[in-house]
Amino acid sequence: GAVKVVRKGRTVARLGPGNFFGELSLLDGGPRTASVITEAPSRFLTLPRSSLRAALRADGRLALRILETMAGRVRQLERPLVG
């Protein structure tokens, strides 16, 4: 499928098959920082917080991929502020 990530009324990202979202709230238990709106028919896998944490403990590669993706997203959000 295809979704857009909206923050404060502005589209900040578009995601497609194989991407993930919602990890920040699952990791720290805090509120959502954006909304995700479908742009095409999509299917989703949802995980409770306990399942994600167990998967991260069991597979360091998964934890690293999530960290790398989160770092890239932070850089993307910060880009307009630099320079």
C-alpha positions in Angstrom: 0.0 0.0 0.0 0.9 3.6 0.3 0.5 6.1 3.1 1.4 9.6 3.9 2.7 10.8 7.3 1.2 14.1 8.4 2.5 16.3 11.2 0.9 19.6 12.1 -1.0 19.6 8.8 2.1 19.1 6.7 3.0 15.9 4.8 6.4 14.9 6.1 6.9 11.5 4.5 5.3 9.0 2.2 5.7 5.3 3.0 5.2 2.1 0.9 5.4 -1.6 1.2 7.9 -2.8 3.8 8.0 0.4 5.7 6.8 0.8 9.3 5.5 3.6 11.5 4.4 4.1 15.1 7.6 2.7 16.5 8.4 5.8 18.6 5.2 5.5 20.7 5.7 1.8 21.0 9.2 2.3 22.3 8.7 5.0 24.8 4.9 4.8 25.5 4.4 8.4 24.6 1.7 10.0 22.4 1.8 9.8 18.7 3.8 12.5 16.9 2.1 12.3 13.5 -0.9 10.9 11.7 -0.7 8.3 9.0 -3.3 8.5 6.2 -3.7 5.8 3.5 -3.3 6.9 -0.1 -3.9 3.5 -1.7 -5.4 0.2 -0.5 -3.1 -1.0 2.2 -2.6 -3.9 4.6 -1.0 -3.5 8.1 0.5 -5.6 10.7 0.0 -4.3 14.2 2.1 -5.2 17.2 1.5 -4.6 20.9 4.3 -2.9 22.7 5.3 -6.1 24.5 5.7 -8.0 21.2 7.9 -5.3 19.6 10.1 -5.2 22.7 10.4 -9.0 22.7 11.3 -9.0 19.0 13.9 -6.3 19.5 15.5 -8.2 22.4 15.6 -11.4 20.3 17.0 -9.8 17.1 19.7 -7.2 17.3 19.5 -6.7 13.5 15.9 -5.7 13.8 16.7 -3.2 16.6 19.5 -1.7 14.4 17.2 -1.4 11.4 14.6 0.5 13.5 17.3 2.8 14.9 18.7 3.5 11.5 15.3 4.3 10.1 14.5 6.5 13.1 17.8 8.4 12.7 17.0 9.0 9.0 13.5 10.3 9.9 14.9 12.8 12.5 17.5 14.0 9.9 14.7 14.4 7.3 12.6 16.5 9.8 15.6 18.6 10.8 16.8 19.3 7.2 14.6 22.4 6.6 16.1 23.9 9.8 19.7 23.6 8.8 21.5 26.2 6.6 
